[in-house]
């Protein structure tokens, strides 16, 4: 019989376990950040299954980087919108209901500063 390759989910679990001692050596705040990075990598396990040409950990690092870049784009758009005092566009990970709430908060802040 042929050998069975582990799934992307199994690989991410193995990689996370391999970093357990590293994680324990980190400060608590850094442990939370590392856990968050692994959680963002787990969001992309289905796509990682298709990247068989790359090393598994490279794929998970790319998934982590993708999530971090989405966050940077979101914050950049928000800062730009606040700077220009206009309504921000729909941002990744943000519902349409959150956008008006942010606008109301920025108006309240502007009134306080006047």
Backbone as CSV, one residue per row, in Angstrom:
resi,resn,N_x,N_y,N_z,CA_x,CA_y,CA_z,C_x,C_y,C_z
1,UNK,0.833,-1.184,0.000,0.000,0.000,0.000,0.877,1.247,0.000
2,UNK,0.330,2.332,-0.554,1.053,3.598,-0.561,1.005,4.266,0.793
3,UNK,1.869,5.215,0.950,1.860,5.896,2.252,0.849,7.034,2.233
4,UNK,0.356,7.347,3.388,-0.645,8.395,3.528,0.030,9.678,3.990
5,UNK,-0.263,10.767,3.300,0.284,12.063,3.698,-0.622,12.700,4.744
6,UNK,-0.036,13.354,5.738,-0.874,14.011,6.750,-1.609,15.207,6.140
7,UNK,-2.757,15.499,6.667,-3.528,16.653,6.185,-2.900,17.943,6.710
8,UNK,-3.329,19.047,6.128,-2.821,20.348,6.573,-3.180,20.599,8.028
9,UNK,-4.345,20.137,8.451,-4.759,20.306,9.848,-3.826,19.538,10.775
10,UNK,-3.485,18.321,10.407,-2.569,17.532,11.228,-1.188,18.175,11.274
11,UNK,-0.746,18.729,10.162,0.577,19.357,10.115,0.622,20.595,11.001
12,UNK,-0.409,21.430,10.952,-0.398,22.637,11.796,-0.408,22.260,13.269
13,UNK,-1.123,21.201,13.627,-1.137,20.735,15.014,0.252,20.248,15.415
14,UNK,0.916,19.528,14.524,2.275,19.046,14.796,3.253,20.209,14.941
15,UNK,3.140,21.196,14.057,4.039,22.359,14.123,3.816,23.139,15.417
16,UNK,2.564,23.309,15.781,2.262,24.030,17.022,2.828,23.278,18.228
17,UNK,2.730,21.960,18.213,3.281,21.145,19.299,4.804,21.230,19.330
18,UNK,5.413,21.319,18.162,6.873,21.416,18.091,7.380,22.728,18.700
19,UNK,6.545,23.743,18.704,6.929,25.039,19.266,6.452,25.212,20.709
20,UNK,5.992,24.154,21.343,5.452,24.254,22.697,6.495,24.743,23.699
21,UNK,7.711,24.224,23.617,8.753,24.662,24.563,9.146,26.115,24.305
22,UNK,9.214,26.502,23.041,9.486,27.890,22.676,8.400,28.794,23.255
23,UNK,7.149,28.376,23.112,6.026,29.152,23.619,6.106,29.339,25.122
24,UNK,6.427,28.250,25.832,6.512,28.338,27.299,7.611,29.295,27.750
25,UNK,8.637,29.479,26.953,9.741,30.370,27.317,9.394,31.839,27.093
26,UNK,8.322,32.105,26.379,7.929,33.484,26.091,7.185,34.110,27.263
27,UNK,7.168,35.454,27.289,6.334,36.170,28.247,4.877,35.896,27.934
28,UNK,4.020,36.070,28.894,2.592,35.768,28.720,2.000,36.543,27.543
29,UNK,2.324,37.822,27.417,1.774,38.621,26.319,2.252,38.093,24.967
30,UNK,3.493,37.616,24.916,4.014,37.044,23.674,3.376,35.691,23.378
31,UNK,3.059,34.937,24.424,2.369,33.659,24.234,1.011,33.885,23.584
32,UNK,0.313,34.917,24.043,-0.997,35.240,23.474,-0.838,35.618,22.002
33,UNK,0.176,36.402,21.682,0.419,36.803,20.294,0.752,35.588,19.426
34,UNK,1.578,34.680,19.937,1.929,33.474,19.184,0.704,32.589,18.975
35,UNK,-0.109,32.450,19.998,-1.355,31.675,19.865,-2.253,32.284,18.794
36,UNK,-2.297,33.612,18.758,-3.109,34.298,17.762,-2.574,34.053,16.350
37,UNK,-1.251,34.033,16.203,-0.658,33.748,14.894,-0.982,32.335,14.428
38,UNK,-0.877,31.360,15.331,-1.228,29.991,14.953,-2.716,29.876,14.637
39,UNK,-3.542,30.621,15.342,-4.981,30.609,15.044,-5.239,31.173,13.652
40,UNK,-4.510,32.220,13.286,-4.689,32.776,11.941,-4.202,31.807,10.876
41,UNK,-3.168,31.027,11.180,-2.699,30.011,10.230,-3.741,28.913,10.064
42,UNK,-4.409,28.547,11.158,-5.435,27.500,11.081,-6.628,27.924,10.236
43,UNK,-6.847,29.227,10.082,-7.947,29.708,9.242,-7.723,29.373,7.767
44,UNK,-6.482,29.083,7.399,-6.149,28.865,5.996,-5.686,27.438,5.716
45,UNK,-6.106,26.487,6.535,-5.653,25.103,6.330,-6.180,24.514,5.029
46,UNK,-7.367,24.905,4.613,-7.902,24.384,3.354,-7.036,24.836,2.180
47,UNK,-6.649,26.100,2.168,-5.782,26.607,1.098,-4.389,25.996,1.202
48,UNK,-3.923,25.755,2.421,-2.585,25.185,2.623,-2.480,23.792,2.020
49,UNK,-3.576,23.083,1.970,-3.574,21.737,1.405,-3.180,21.760,-0.071
50,UNK,-3.465,22.869,-0.767,-3.160,22.982,-2.184,-1.727,23.440,-2.455
51,UNK,-1.006,23.836,-1.431,0.363,24.317,-1.602,1.351,23.198,-1.304
52,UNK,1.206,22.099,-2.000,2.045,20.928,-1.727,3.492,21.120,-2.182
53,UNK,3.743,22.114,-3.031,5.102,22.345,-3.516,5.996,23.013,-2.463
54,UNK,5.388,23.661,-1.492,6.145,24.386,-0.464,6.260,23.542,0.805
55,UNK,7.210,23.933,1.632,7.316,23.296,2.948,6.105,23.702,3.774
56,UNK,5.563,22.787,4.558,4.339,23.110,5.306,4.466,24.348,6.192
57,UNK,5.594,24.481,6.872,5.703,25.624,7.772,5.774,26.931,6.995
58,UNK,6.341,26.909,5.792,6.354,28.109,4.952,4.931,28.542,4.622
59,UNK,4.083,27.583,4.349,2.688,27.884,4.029,2.004,28.520,5.235
60,UNK,2.260,27.991,6.428,1.628,28.542,7.620,2.166,29.931,7.941
61,UNK,3.449,30.161,7.694,3.987,31.504,7.882,3.349,32.485,6.907
62,UNK,3.142,32.042,5.674,2.490,32.894,4.685,1.045,33.188,5.103
63,UNK,0.355,32.206,5.651,-1.015,32.422,6.130,-1.027,33.424,7.282
64,UNK,-0.060,33.315,8.186,0.045,34.274,9.290,0.312,35.674,8.753
65,UNK,1.216,35.758,7.788,1.554,37.043,7.179,0.341,37.633,6.466
66,UNK,-0.432,36.800,5.807,-1.645,37.244,5.131,-2.610,37.893,6.113
67,UNK,-2.833,37.243,7.249,-3.745,37.800,8.251,-3.206,39.112,8.831
68,UNK,-1.916,39.166,9.066,-1.320,40.399,9.587,-1.435,41.525,8.563
69,UNK,-1.233,41.202,7.285,-1.329,42.224,6.245,-2.767,42.730,6.104
70,UNK,-3.737,41.846,6.231,-5.137,42.275,6.204,-5.401,43.252,7.340
71,UNK,-4.828,42.981,8.497,-4.998,43.885,9.644,-4.353,45.236,9.367
72,UNK,-3.173,45.242,8.773,-2.489,46.489,8.430,-3.320,47.281,7.420
73,UNK,-3.858,46.598,6.412,-4.690,47.279,5.415,-5.933,47.876,6.063
74,UNK,-6.536,47.147,6.987,-7.708,47.637,7.694,-7.370,48.895,8.489
75,UNK,-6.286,48.844,9.234,-5.890,49.995,10.051,-5.478,51.181,9.187
76,UNK,-4.812,50.905,8.078,-4.396,51.969,7.161,-5.616,52.673,6.583
77,UNK,-6.602,51.915,6.160,-7.825,52.496,5.611,-8.565,53.291,6.677
78,UNK,-8.597,52.777,7.887,-9.274,53.465,8.984,-8.576,54.783,9.313
79,UNK,-7.265,54.772,9.408,-6.508,55.998,9.710,-6.701,57.016,8.593
80,UNK,-6.646,56.540,7.357,-6.836,57.430,6.216,-8.226,58.051,6.247
81,UNK,-9.236,57.241,6.562,-10.605,57.746,6.621,-10.765,58.750,7.754
82,UNK,-10.175,58.476,8.891,-10.261,59.410,10.021,-9.504,60.697,9.719
83,UNK,-8.380,60.561,9.056,-7.574,61.739,8.700,-8.326,62.619,7.714
84,UNK,-8.994,62.008,6.754,-9.742,62.753,5.744,-11.172,63.046,6.177
85,UNK,-11.541,62.596,7.375,-12.877,62.799,7.949,-13.977,62.333,6.999
86,UNK,-13.770,61.138,6.474,-14.806,60.560,5.630,-15.091,59.148,6.108
87,UNK,-16.175,58.605,5.634,-16.584,57.262,6.023,-15.629,56.246,5.410
88,UNK,-15.059,55.343,6.231,-14.153,54.333,5.666,-14.922,53.338,4.817
89,UNK,-14.214,52.771,3.850,-14.833,51.737,3.020,-15.017,50.475,3.856
90,UNK,-15.723,49.519,3.310,-15.883,48.248,4.006,-14.519,47.592,4.112
91,UNK,-14.139,47.246,5.300,-12.810,46.710,5.563,-12.881,45.210,5.764
92,UNK,-11.785,44.485,5.456,-11.783,43.041,5.701,-12.024,42.756,7.174
93,UNK,-12.948,41.876,7.454,-13.224,41.504,8.834,-14.134,42.478,9.559
94,UNK,-14.669,43.469,8.856,-15.512,44.459,9.504,-16.880,44.451,8.835
95,UNK,-17.924,44.398,9.618,-19.270,44.405,9.058,-19.670,45.833,8.725
96,UNK,-20.658,45.960,7.896,-21.160,47.271,7.491,-21.719,48.030,8.684
97,UNK,-22.230,47.316,9.699,-22.798,47.965,10.878,-21.727,48.649,11.714
98,UNK,-20.502,48.156,11.685,-19.433,48.728,12.493,-18.935,50.050,11.913
99,UNK,-19.057,50.232,10.606,-18.551,51.447,9.965,-19.295,52.683,10.457
100,UNK,-20.654,52.734,10.464,-21.337,53.912,10.996,-21.017,54.168,12.463
101,UNK,-20.839,53.113,13.253,-20.513,53.287,14.672,-19.169,53.978,14.814
102,UNK,-18.225,53.635,13.955,-16.917,54.287,14.014,-17.042,55.754,13.634
103,UNK,-17.886,56.053,12.655,-18.073,57.427,12.212,-18.678,58.265,13.324
104,UNK,-19.671,57.709,14.051,-20.280,58.415,15.169,-19.259,58.678,16.264
105,UNK,-18.393,57.702,16.540,-17.363,57.871,17.555,-16.383,58.962,17.158
106,UNK,-16.011,59.024,15.876,-15.062,60.043,15.440,-15.696,61.430,15.494
107,UNK,-17.026,61.542,15.215,-17.707,62.825,15.325,-17.769,63.276,16.776
108,UNK,-18.027,62.347,17.685,-18.068,62.680,19.112,-16.702,63.153,19.586
109,UNK,-15.650,62.510,19.114,-14.294,62.894,19.472,-13.978,64.299,18.930
110,UNK,-14.395,64.576,17.687,-14.156,65.897,17.093,-14.885,66.981,17.857
111,UNK,-16.123,66.705,18.313,-16.879,67.679,19.087,-16.223,67.937,20.434
112,UNK,-15.653,66.911,21.050,-14.968,67.068,22.328,-13.724,67.919,22.157
113,UNK,-13.040,67.787,21.026,-11.799,68.523,20.787,-12.061,69.982,20.448
114,UNK,-13.294,70.331,20.021,-13.613,71.721,19.645,-13.812,72.601,20.817
